[in-house]
Amino acid sequence: MHFLVQSVLTYSVTRLVTMIMSLTAREVFRKCPQVRKMLWGGEFWTDGYFASTVGKHGDEKKIGSYVQSQGQAQYKEYQQHYFQPGLF
């Protein structure tokens, strides 16, 4: 999963990642409680992550387009082969 995040310098990268992981997992489990039972050990996220920075002169539209396109082909393949209607 890719995220493009803009933040103030108040928060460290680790804190931002922790907040994103916590909030997204909590929301998925709230909306789809059956997901927790499908996961190994009930964990939504793995422990690791990768973070990189973009300078103030970076092309935000190009970066956003790149992030948005990541995994689309794999997701379509997943939907075709593994999607179970009514699961979500």
C-alpha positions in Angstrom: 0.0 0.0 0.0 1.3 3.4 -0.9 0.5 6.7 0.8 1.5 10.2 -0.2 1.5 12.3 3.0 2.2 15.9 3.6 3.0 16.8 7.2 4.4 19.5 9.4 7.7 18.9 11.0 6.1 18.4 14.4 5.8 14.6 13.8 8.5 12.1 13.1 8.1 9.7 10.2 7.8 6.9 12.7 4.9 8.7 14.5 3.1 9.4 11.3 3.4 5.8 10.1 2.2 4.5 13.5 -0.8 6.8 13.4 -1.7 5.9 9.8 -1.4 2.2 10.5 -3.4 2.4 13.7 -6.2 4.5 12.3 -6.6 2.5 9.1 -6.6 -0.9 10.9 -9.1 0.4 13.5 -11.4 1.6 10.7 -11.2 -1.6 8.6 -11.9 -3.7 11.7 -14.8 -1.4 12.7 -16.4 -1.6 9.2 -15.6 -5.2 8.5 -15.1 -7.1 11.8 -14.8 -10.4 9.9 -11.5 -9.3 8.4 -9.7 -9.8 11.8 -10.6 -13.5 11.8 -9.1 -13.9 8.3 -5.7 -12.4 9.2 -2.7 -14.3 10.6 -2.7 -13.4 14.3 -5.4 -10.7 13.8 -2.7 -8.2 12.7 -3.7 -5.9 9.8 -0.2 -4.5 9.2 3.2 -6.0 9.2 5.9 -4.4 11.5 8.0 -2.9 8.7 7.5 0.0 6.4 9.5 2.1 3.9 9.4 5.9 3.9 11.0 8.4 1.6 10.9 12.1 1.3 10.1 14.5 -1.6 11.7 17.9 -1.7 9.8 21.1 -1.9 10.5 21.3 -5.7 9.1 17.8 -6.3 6.3 17.5 -8.9 3.3 16.7 -6.6 1.0 15.7 -9.5 3.5 13.3 -10.9 4.2 11.7 -7.5 0.5 11.4 -6.8 -0.1 9.8 -10.1 2.7 7.3 -9.5 1.4 6.4 -6.0 -2.2 6.1 -7.3 -1.2 3.7 -10.1 0.8 1.3 -7.9 -0.6 -2.2 -7.6 -3.6 -1.6 -9.9 -2.8 -4.5 -12.2 -2.3 -6.8 -9.2 -5.5 -5.6 -7.6 -7.5 -6.3 -10.8 -6.0 -9.8 -11.0 -6.9 -10.4 -7.3 -10.5 -9.2 -7.8 -10.9 -11.6 -10.8 -9.5 -14.7 -9.0 -10.2 -14.2 -5.3 -13.0 -11.8 -4.7 -15.8 -13.3 -2.7 -19.1 -11.4 -3.3 -20.6 -10.1 -0.1 -17.3 -10.3 1.9 -16.9 -6.5 2.1 
